Amino acid sequence: MFHKTLALCTIGATFLALSTAYAHDGATGVIKERMDLMKIIGKNTKMIAPMATGGADLDMKAVAAGATAISQAAKQVASKFPEGSLSEESEAKPNIWTDWAKFSGLIESLAADSAVLAMSASKGDESAILPAFGKMTGNCKTCHTEFRQKKK
């Protein structure tokens, strides 16, 4: 079970890290603001991933700080998706607004799950890091699969 969870977390973190690596040239206004928040989430997820999955030494202070940054950014994300805010630079799919409850629920879950990860790290609970990280990145994967289109 542990190896399956480890593999899924590693795949999820890699997916998220790669998806945020592309530049968002030309984005302005609220679209740039949400992209900047997503970059914060991606950067911190990429930093935590090797520690959570056993590929690097576990630095609980770094995990706590990174997870806190993710939670704080996630709390702001939904407000950066006013209805119809699509553009060529945006990777948002139109179904964000037709399935707002699911989209915003995933963002709220990301904020809550990353806060749990931060708390676990702050308490020094090493055994909780991988499951909390897996739950957190599961939100990212689901949201990217359902509500994000790849730029051409």
ZISULTA-V610585 format. One record per backbone hydrogen bond with DSSP energy under -0.5 kcal/mol. CO is the residue of the C=O (numbers start at 1). NH is the residue of the N-H. If there is no record, write none. Layout:
co->(CO,CO)
nh->(NH,NH)
This chain:
co->(1,2,3,4,5,6,7,8,9,10,11,12,13,14,15,16,18,24,28,28,29,30,31,32,33,34,35,36,37,38,39,40,41,42,43,44,45,46,48,48,49,50,50,51,57,58,59,60,61,62,63,64,65,66,67,68,69,70,71,72,73,73,74,74,77,78,82,84,91,93,94,94,95,97,99,100,101,102,103,104,105,106,107,108,109,110,111,112,113,114,115,116,117,118,119,120,120,121,124,125,125,126,126,128,129,130,131,132,133,134,135,136,136,137,138,139,140,141,142,143,144,147)
nh->(5,6,7,8,9,10,11,12,13,14,15,16,17,18,19,20,21,27,31,32,33,34,35,36,37,38,39,40,41,42,43,44,45,46,47,48,49,50,51,52,53,55,56,54,59,60,63,64,65,66,67,68,69,70,71,72,73,74,75,76,76,77,77,78,80,81,85,86,149,96,97,98,99,100,103,104,105,106,107,108,109,110,111,112,113,114,115,116,117,118,119,120,121,122,123,124,125,124,126,128,129,129,130,132,133,134,135,136,137,138,139,139,140,141,142,143,144,145,146,147,148,93)
